[in-house]
């Protein structure tokens, strides 16, 4: 009996986890692509949008990171996952409860049996209750649930990082697209002026019989076509500004420009990138954490097959 008691105590103290732990599979990958350079790794560690040397773009990205609604939702999802993790770990700790009551009673003096003088009337009655409840994780079920919840927290955090990276790329891409539309508008207006001068010249040539009426109409058609492109570009500029405003967490409105498209500094493009950069992608890290959570949930699903609820009061 003593041996059985010692074995039972050891099982209660140590416990055993259900199923094997998650182990990342070994993948044979090269250290880098061919013609990889040291500048490649340095470039990957920089805030890449600063390489355009446009302070306005830097300010827009900072504003988007602070006010973007999707980023705030992603941060709230992380807090929610942390709360679920705390709830999943709670059965590992004792659950304390307490309560109390008080009553004041007065006995009737008209009873056949009189109340002895030594007994106070009325009487005060007090009651205090306290208890503790806990679950001994004998088969590791709670630890598996905690492992799954922790993996979900990490996966949610990686999803938040992915949203941030996508947001920065979208802001930079939309801003550069807006600068490109500005250049197109300038060129379209210059073309309109050139076509207008050409129409005047051809009309003068037609007056002196050097060109036909068809040539004049063709020149006017080119002028009207160039004039029609200006409202289209202006409409695209307004739509792009509205899209960028939404990314920034603003109401739709105009966007301040910094440098022009021609004045932006072109960042250097490295010859190759290390293969280890793939492990830094948030979507891949999120997928791995989801796999860890699925592995833990699969194991903890077998927990109800074993006795696990041990309580005391």
CORDA-V776199 format. One record per helix or strand. SS is the DSSP state (hx for helix, st for strand). FROM is the first residue (numbers start at 1). LEN is the number of residues. If there is no record, write none. Layout:
# CORDA-V776199
ss->SS from->FROM len->LEN
ss->SS from->FROM len->LEN
This chain:
# CORDA-V776199
ss->hx from->2 len->13
ss->st from->32 len->1
ss->hx from->38 len->7
ss->hx from->48 len->5
ss->hx from->55 len->13
ss->hx from->69 len->24
ss->st from->95 len->11
ss->st from->123 len->11
ss->hx from->141 len->67
ss->hx from->213 len->35
ss->st from->274 len->1
ss->hx from->275 len->6
ss->hx from->282 len->19
ss->hx from->303 len->3
